[in-house]
Amino acid sequence: MSQHAPIRIAIAGAGGRMGQALMRAAGPGFTIVGGTERVGASQLGQDLGMLAALHALGAVAVETAADAARQADVWIDFTAPDATLLALDHLESTPVKAAIVGTTGLTASQEAKIAAHARRIAIVRAGNFSLGVNLLLALIEQAAARLGPDWDIEISETHHRRKVDAPSGTALMMGEAAAKGRGAELAGLRTPPYDGVTGPREAGRIGFAVSRAGGVIGDHEATFASDEEILTLGHRALDRAIFAKGALHAARWAVSQPPGLYSMRDVLSI
């Protein structure tokens, strides 16, 4: 593909909030060539541009990734685990070179399936595509590495009432960054939710707190607390466009990469 040719993208869940944000954010340098919606959705057959309150794009919402990505260079997917995996299967019959996957709530076996697809195409997999969040992750890792186990680490997050998985993918990424800073895996340091008589907090563990309320796009904080002081590192999303812009930045980077499983840290060279 010519360095100056527009990158052709196809979007999963094109009629949803994230799908519409992606279409609105895709300016010069991108061409939207397809998009999907779930079986039976009212958006099927509608022009993708009209779904996002833009001008008509000449491509309509279809049911399968195989049909949506027939002319695509990059697939962008922020849907649900089963739908994402099915789409990646369907992409094998398309010219897609890279996939941007922001789906959250994936199990370990589902993550392994995505890694298997990354042997064929470049996949950027992240729980959050915001530039600010990914810089935050680096700061959390550094703080955890420099503050001893006598500093308690608590991750808190708030999202809109419609979010179905908890803790959020971003909160888990924050926990993983903190665990990495302490030279361990999150699974070995994560403490169960506080509920009832739990006894004293165990030193060195990482706790999580979750809130679901109203239309909050995403608030995240990592708190490091000793007996004498508290350090808080946080991020607040004010507009869903930050995730769309980050995903498109990743698409621009990934389209020229060899097959492999990448993160936003790779994209941003953090």
C-alpha positions in Angstrom: 0.0 0.0 0.0 1.3 3.4 -0.9 2.5 5.5 2.1 0.1 8.2 1.1 -3.0 6.1 0.2 -5.9 6.4 2.6 -6.1 3.5 5.1 -9.3 1.6 4.5 -11.0 0.6 7.7 -14.0 -1.5 8.6 -15.7 -1.1 12.0 -17.4 -3.6 14.2 -20.6 -2.4 15.8 -20.7 0.6 13.5 -24.1 1.8 14.8 -23.0 1.8 18.5 -21.5 4.6 20.5 -17.9 3.7 19.8 -18.6 2.8 16.2 -20.1 6.2 15.6 -17.2 7.9 17.4 -14.7 6.1 15.2 -16.5 7.2 12.0 -16.7 10.8 13.2 -13.0 10.8 14.1 -11.8 9.2 10.9 -10.7 12.2 8.9 -8.2 12.6 6.0 -6.0 9.5 5.7 -8.8 7.1 6.3 -11.6 5.7 4.2 -14.5 3.8 5.8 -15.3 0.9 3.6 -17.5 -1.3 5.8 -19.1 -1.9 9.2 -21.2 -4.5 11.0 -24.1 -4.6 13.3 -25.6 -7.5 15.2 -28.2 -9.8 13.6 -31.6 -8.2 13.6 -30.4 -4.7 14.4 -32.4 -1.8 13.0 -29.2 -0.3 11.6 -28.5 -3.1 9.2 -28.7 -1.9 5.6 -28.3 1.7 6.6 -25.5 3.9 5.2 -22.7 4.0 7.7 -22.2 7.8 7.4 -25.8 8.4 8.1 -25.6 6.3 11.3 -22.9 8.7 12.6 -24.8 11.8 11.5 -22.3 12.4 8.7 -22.7 12.5 4.9 -23.5 9.3 3.1 -20.4 7.1 2.7 -21.8 4.6 0.2 -21.2 1.6 2.5 -24.0 0.0 4.6 -24.0 -1.9 7.8 -23.9 -5.7 7.3 -24.0 -8.7 9.6 -20.5 -10.3 9.1 -16.9 -9.2 9.2 -16.3 -11.1 6.0 -18.7 -8.9 4.1 -17.7 -5.6 5.9 -14.0 -6.1 5.4 -13.8 -7.2 1.8 -11.8 -4.1 0.9 -10.4 -3.2 4.2 -6.8 -2.8 5.4 -7.6 -2.6 9.1 -10.5 -4.0 11.3 -11.4 -2.0 14.4 -13.4 -3.9 17.0 -14.8 -2.6 20.4 -17.7 -5.0 20.7 -18.1 -8.2 22.8 -15.8 -11.1 23.3 -17.7 -13.7 21.3 -18.4 -11.3 18.5 -14.8 -10.2 18.3 -13.5 -13.7 18.1 -16.0 -14.6 15.4 -15.0 -11.5 13.4 -11.3 -12.4 13.6 -12.2 -15.9 12.2 -14.1 -14.3 9.3 -11.2 -11.9 8.6 -9.1 -14.8 7.3 -10.9 -14.5 4.0 -10.3 -10.8 3.7 -7.3 -8.6 2.7 -7.1 -7.1 6.3 -3.5 -6.6 7.4 -4.2 -5.5 11.0 -6.8 -5.4 13.7 -7.4 -3.0 16.5 -9.1 -4.7 19.4 -10.5 -2.7 22.3 -13.0 -5.3 23.5 -13.0 -5.9 27.3 -14.2 -8.7 29.5 -12.1 -11.4 27.6 -11.2 -14.6 29.4 -7.7 -16.0 29.4 -8.7 -18.6 26.8 -10.2 -15.8 24.6 -7.1 -13.8 24.9 -5.1 -16.8 23.8 -7.3 -17.1 20.7 -6.6 -13.5 19.9 -2.9 -14.2 20.3 -3.2 -17.1 17.8 -4.8 -14.7 15.2 -1.8 -12.4 15.7 0.4 -15.0 14.1 -1.4 -14.1 10.9 -2.0 -10.3 11.1 -0.8 -7.5 13.3 -3.2 -7.0 16.3 -3.1 -4.1 18.7 -4.9 -5.2 21.8 -5.6 -2.8 24.6 -8.2 -2.2 27.3 -7.9 1.5 26.7 -6.7 3.5 23.6 -6.4 6.9 25.3 -3.0 8.5 25.1 -3.4 9.8 28.6 -4.3 6.4 30.1 -1.4 4.7 28.5 1.0 7.3 29.9 -0.7 6.8 33.3 0.0 3.1 33.1 3.7 3.8 32.7 3.6 6.2 35.7 1.8 3.5 37.8 4.4 0.9 37.0 7.2 3.4 38.0 5.5 4.3 41.2 5.0 0.7 42.2 8.6 -0.1 41.5 9.9 2.7 43.7 7.4 2.4 46.6 7.8 -0.6 48.8 5.2 -3.2 49.8 4.3 -1.1 52.9 2.5 1.2 50.4 -1.0 -0.1 49.8 -2.3 0.0 46.2 -5.9 0.5 45.5 -7.4 0.8 42.0 -10.9 2.5 41.7 -13.0 3.1 38.6 -16.4 4.5 37.7 -18.3 3.9 34.4 -21.8 4.4 33.0 -24.6 2.2 34.1 -24.6 0.2 30.8 -21.1 -1.2 31.2 -21.4 -5.0 31.7 -17.9 -6.1 32.9 -16.1 -5.2 36.1 -13.5 -4.2 36.9 -13.1 -2.3 33.7 -10.4 -3.3 31.2 -8.5 -0.1 32.1 -8.6 -0.8 35.8 -7.2 -4.2 35.2 -4.5 -2.7 33.0 -3.6 -0.4 35.9 -3.5 -3.3 38.3 -1.2 -5.2 35.9 1.1 -2.2 35.6 1.3 -1.9 39.4 2.0 -5.7 39.7 4.7 -5.5 37.0 6.3 -2.6 38.9 6.6 -5.0 41.9 7.9 -7.8 39.8 4.9 -10.0 40.0 1.7 -11.1 38.1 -1.6 -9.4 39.0 -3.2 -12.7 39.7 -0.8 -13.3 42.6 -1.4 -9.8 44.2 -5.1 -9.1 43.5 -7.2 -9.1 46.7 -10.8 -10.2 46.7 -13.5 -7.4 46.9 -14.0 -6.0 50.4 -17.3 -7.3 51.7 -18.3 -8.2 55.2 -15.7 -9.0 57.9 -12.5 -9.4 55.9 -9.9 -8.9 58.6 -6.9 -6.5 58.2 -5.7 -5.6 54.7 -2.9 -7.9 53.7 0.4 -6.0 52.9 1.5 -5.9 49.3 -1.8 -6.7 47.8 -3.7 -4.8 45.1 -7.3 -3.9 45.7 -10.1 -2.8 43.3 -13.3 -0.8 43.8 -16.0 -0.4 41.1 -18.8 2.1 40.7 -21.5 2.1 38.0 -23.5 5.3 37.7 -25.3 7.5 35.2 -23.4 8.3 32.0 -19.8 8.5 33.2 -17.5 7.7 30.3 -14.6 6.6 32.5 -12.9 7.7 35.7 -9.9 5.8 37.0 -7.5 6.3 40.0 -4.6 4.4 41.4 -4.0 5.2 45.1 -0.6 4.5 46.8 -1.0 4.9 50.5 1.5 4.6 53.4 0.8 5.5 57.1 2.2 9.0 56.4 1.1 10.0 52.9 -1.0 9.2 49.9 -0.1 9.5 46.2 -3.0 9.4 43.7 -2.5 9.0 39.9 -5.7 9.3 37.9 -7.4 9.9 34.6 -10.9 11.2 33.6 -12.3 10.7 30.2 -14.4 13.8 29.1 -15.2 12.6 25.5 -15.4 9.2 23.9 -13.5 10.7 21.0 -10.2 10.1 22.9 -10.6 6.3 22.5 -11.6 6.6 18.8 -8.6 8.9 18.1 -6.3 6.5 19.9 -7.6 3.5 18.0 -7.1 5.3 14.7 -3.6 6.3 15.7 -3.0 2.6 16.4 -4.5 1.6 13.0 -2.2 4.0 11.2 0.8 2.4 13.0 -0.3 -1.2 12.8 -1.1 -1.4 9.1 2.7 -1.4 8.3 3.7 -3.8 11.0 4.5 -7.6 10.7 2.1 -10.1 12.3 2.2 -10.0 16.1 0.4 -9.0 19.2 1.0 -5.4 20.2 -0.1 -3.0 22.9 -0.5 0.8 22.9 2.9 1.0 24.6 4.4 -0.4 21.3 2.4 2.1 19.3 3.5 5.0 21.4 7.0 3.7 22.0 6.6 4.0 25.8 
